[in-house]
Amino acid sequence: MTIRCASYTCKPFRNHRSRFLLLFFLAVFISMFTFGPVYSAEVTLAWDRNAETNVKGYKVYYGTTSRDYNLFIDVGDTTSWTVPDLNEGATYYFAATAYNDSQPPAESTYSDEVSKTFCSYTLSTTNQNFTASGGTGTVNVATQTGCSWTASSGAGWLTITSTTGGAVSYSVAENTSTTSRTAGSTIAGKVFTVTQAGATASYTITASAGTGGAISPAGTVSVTQGANQSFTITPSTGYSIANVTVDGSSVGAVSSYTFNSVAASHTISATFAANTYTITASAGTGGSISPAGTVSVTQGANQSFTITPNAGYRVSRVLVDGTSVGAVSSYTFNSLAANHTIRATFTRCTYSVSPTRATLPASGATGTATVTTQTGCSWTASSNASWLTITSGNSGTGSGTVAGSAAPNTSTTSRSTTMTVAGRTITVTQLGN
């Protein structure tokens, strides 16, 4: 209704009131975007214009106690006004007066009073952090009964899943990027911020091993950035670690290696060598051993040696790692698994021949000579004349017999020759015919 006064000489406008219209939707909408530290609400009021032609303007009175207004605004000649800087959670009372252009101006009584209670909203938390894997969460909204509110997300990866019973449930999607991200949701006019960490980068370490051993773990190993990764290198039986290379550079014949605080992809490779052992072979005076010297042999392999006495010598004994294995002419190390020594010693042979002289008839004859010597002592037999032939026993080892045959002597003169048997001389004389 309008404000009216019959005469400006009376106490102006005391019995006439102006009607107010409270625009709730504007107050609620604007309060959601006001961020002052104390005030966060406002209200827009509207009223009927007075019919008097000399009305100059209007004043809006307000306060937190009914009919006890401690604040006012001279709004001029307008019939609506937005009152700012009102406290959330408080109830305000409003009334208006009209004043004319007299000097001093005459002012009407208060209009009808209207009131507005402003809702206040509090969030249980205003921010939350999440790992790259994402997750879910809940924000509780505290407000007065009857106060409505809404919630909206500020990013596609932050989803509002429900708004029930004063609580906002939300979900955060996995962050597959290595970059962190932040998004804000608006809940009951308040900003709720979610910060999500970026995905942790991962790298690969390719591990391989050659013949003769293994590396563990093997193949392509995925390692999270900043983590450590260890590898164990194990040789097979009969092998040893030859070398380990990391990214192509040798780190030595190590049995383990650790990549610390991994920040790039790498390679690690192990090589192995068959174990080898040495056999030291030697021979004393009077013979030889073959092969001689230091002989390198792969683990598990066999190695043979031949012992040969010189002429006039025999094998005395063969020592393997200092222990005699007899007067053998050969020796084999089987399935080698350690270092060894082998040494051969020799003794000069002694020979005796019987008979040392023989006389044969002119018609020819056969005969034998006996060689006596030690086992292993070799010897030979030869004739120094064509008419005296060695028929058996041209050579031998140890004691033996030499057989010979003399051709008929057609001359009337006797003849003589010699046989050399085991280095000894046998004189043979054949009578003339």
Protein Blocks (a to p, Z undefined) as FASTA:
>chain_A
ZZddfbfkbcehklbccdddddfklmmmmmmmccbfkbccdcdddddddfbfkbfbdcdd
ddfbehiafbdcdebjafbdcdehiaehiacddddddddfbdcddddddddddddddddd
ddfbfbdcddfkopaddddddddehiacddddfbfklccfbdeehiacddddddfbfbdc
dddddeehiacddddddddddddddddddehiacddehjddddehiacdddddddehiac
fbdceehiaebjafbdcdehiabdcddddddddddddddddddehiacddehjddddehi
acdddddddehiacfbdceehiaebjafbdcdehiabdcdddddddddddddddfbdcdd
fkopaddddddddehiacddddfbfklccfehkbcedjddddddddddfbfbdcddddde
ehiacddddddZZ
